[in-house]
């Protein structure tokens, strides 16, 4: 598999995971049990794949345009931020 193919694959999987996590953040009643943890997992997956795509693209692809992987990374940050707030609230409620 070429570097450009890896970049495309990682970027599109990151975007799909980010959109899925974003939808779960917007509609939390879809997954009532374990929803914040699934959202966090999708957000982290989005970040890992987006930054892996950027790393490979910058190092190995001539003329790399990283706007799409950057958008996926920003989406991953948003999902982790909002899901993390809910997960932290759950952990505080359990601790009390």
VOMI-623354 format. One record per residue (C-alpha): residue number from 1; chain; x, z, y. Coordinates in steps of 0.1 Angstrom, whole numbers. Example, Ala and Ser with C-alpha at 12.3 -4.5 7.8 and 13.67 -1.06 7.14 Angstrom:
residues 2
@voza:1; bakol:A; x:123; z:78; y:-45
@voza:2; bakol:A; x:137; z:71; y:-11
//
This chain:
residues 96
@voza:1; bakol:A; x:0; z:0; y:0
@voza:2; bakol:A; x:14; z:-10; y:34
@voza:3; bakol:A; x:18; z:14; y:63
@voza:4; bakol:A; x:-9; z:-5; y:83
@voza:5; bakol:A; x:-33; z:-2; y:54
@voza:6; bakol:A; x:-26; z:36; y:51
@voza:7; bakol:A; x:-32; z:40; y:89
@voza:8; bakol:A; x:-65; z:21; y:86
@voza:9; bakol:A; x:-76; z:41; y:56
@voza:10; bakol:A; x:-67; z:75; y:70
@voza:11; bakol:A; x:-82; z:67; y:104
@voza:12; bakol:A; x:-116; z:56; y:89
@voza:13; bakol:A; x:-118; z:85; y:65
@voza:14; bakol:A; x:-110; z:108; y:94
@voza:15; bakol:A; x:-137; z:93; y:115
@voza:16; bakol:A; x:-163; z:95; y:87
@voza:17; bakol:A; x:-154; z:132; y:81
@voza:18; bakol:A; x:-155; z:139; y:118
@voza:19; bakol:A; x:-189; z:123; y:123
@voza:20; bakol:A; x:-202; z:142; y:92
@voza:21; bakol:A; x:-189; z:175; y:106
@voza:22; bakol:A; x:-203; z:166; y:140
@voza:23; bakol:A; x:-237; z:160; y:125
@voza:24; bakol:A; x:-236; z:193; y:107
@voza:25; bakol:A; x:-227; z:210; y:139
@voza:26; bakol:A; x:-256; z:193; y:157
@voza:27; bakol:A; x:-280; z:200; y:129
@voza:28; bakol:A; x:-269; z:233; y:112
@voza:29; bakol:A; x:-301; z:237; y:93
@voza:30; bakol:A; x:-292; z:208; y:69
@voza:31; bakol:A; x:-268; z:231; y:51
@voza:32; bakol:A; x:-282; z:266; y:55
@voza:33; bakol:A; x:-258; z:282; y:30
@voza:34; bakol:A; x:-221; z:277; y:36
@voza:35; bakol:A; x:-227; z:253; y:65
@voza:36; bakol:A; x:-200; z:266; y:89
@voza:37; bakol:A; x:-174; z:266; y:61
@voza:38; bakol:A; x:-182; z:230; y:52
@voza:39; bakol:A; x:-180; z:221; y:89
@voza:40; bakol:A; x:-146; z:237; y:92
@voza:41; bakol:A; x:-134; z:219; y:61
@voza:42; bakol:A; x:-145; z:186; y:75
@voza:43; bakol:A; x:-130; z:193; y:109
@voza:44; bakol:A; x:-96; z:203; y:93
@voza:45; bakol:A; x:-97; z:172; y:71
@voza:46; bakol:A; x:-104; z:151; y:101
@voza:47; bakol:A; x:-74; z:166; y:120
@voza:48; bakol:A; x:-50; z:162; y:91
@voza:49; bakol:A; x:-59; z:126; y:84
@voza:50; bakol:A; x:-60; z:116; y:120
@voza:51; bakol:A; x:-26; z:130; y:127
@voza:52; bakol:A; x:-12; z:116; y:95
@voza:53; bakol:A; x:-25; z:82; y:106
@voza:54; bakol:A; x:-9; z:86; y:140
@voza:55; bakol:A; x:24; z:97; y:125
@voza:56; bakol:A; x:26; z:68; y:101
@voza:57; bakol:A; x:14; z:43; y:127
@voza:58; bakol:A; x:39; z:54; y:153
@voza:59; bakol:A; x:68; z:54; y:129
@voza:60; bakol:A; x:61; z:23; y:107
@voza:61; bakol:A; x:36; z:0; y:123
@voza:62; bakol:A; x:48; z:-25; y:149
@voza:63; bakol:A; x:26; z:-25; y:180
@voza:64; bakol:A; x:5; z:5; y:168
@voza:65; bakol:A; x:-26; z:11; y:189
@voza:66; bakol:A; x:-35; z:47; y:182
@voza:67; bakol:A; x:-67; z:50; y:202
@voza:68; bakol:A; x:-90; z:52; y:172
@voza:69; bakol:A; x:-70; z:78; y:154
@voza:70; bakol:A; x:-68; z:98; y:187
@voza:71; bakol:A; x:-106; z:96; y:190
@voza:72; bakol:A; x:-108; z:110; y:154
@voza:73; bakol:A; x:-84; z:138; y:162
@voza:74; bakol:A; x:-104; z:148; y:193
@voza:75; bakol:A; x:-136; z:147; y:172
@voza:76; bakol:A; x:-118; z:170; y:147
@voza:77; bakol:A; x:-109; z:194; y:174
@voza:78; bakol:A; x:-145; z:196; y:186
@voza:79; bakol:A; x:-159; z:201; y:151
@voza:80; bakol:A; x:-133; z:229; y:144
@voza:81; bakol:A; x:-140; z:245; y:177
@voza:82; bakol:A; x:-178; z:247; y:173
@voza:83; bakol:A; x:-178; z:255; y:136
@voza:84; bakol:A; x:-151; z:281; y:142
@voza:85; bakol:A; x:-173; z:299; y:166
@voza:86; bakol:A; x:-201; z:302; y:141
@voza:87; bakol:A; x:-178; z:312; y:113
@voza:88; bakol:A; x:-162; z:338; y:134
@voza:89; bakol:A; x:-196; z:352; y:143
@voza:90; bakol:A; x:-204; z:354; y:105
@voza:91; bakol:A; x:-172; z:372; y:98
@voza:92; bakol:A; x:-178; z:397; y:126
@voza:93; bakol:A; x:-213; z:403; y:114
@voza:94; bakol:A; x:-201; z:409; y:78
@voza:95; bakol:A; x:-174; z:433; y:91
@voza:96; bakol:A; x:-199; z:455; y:109
//
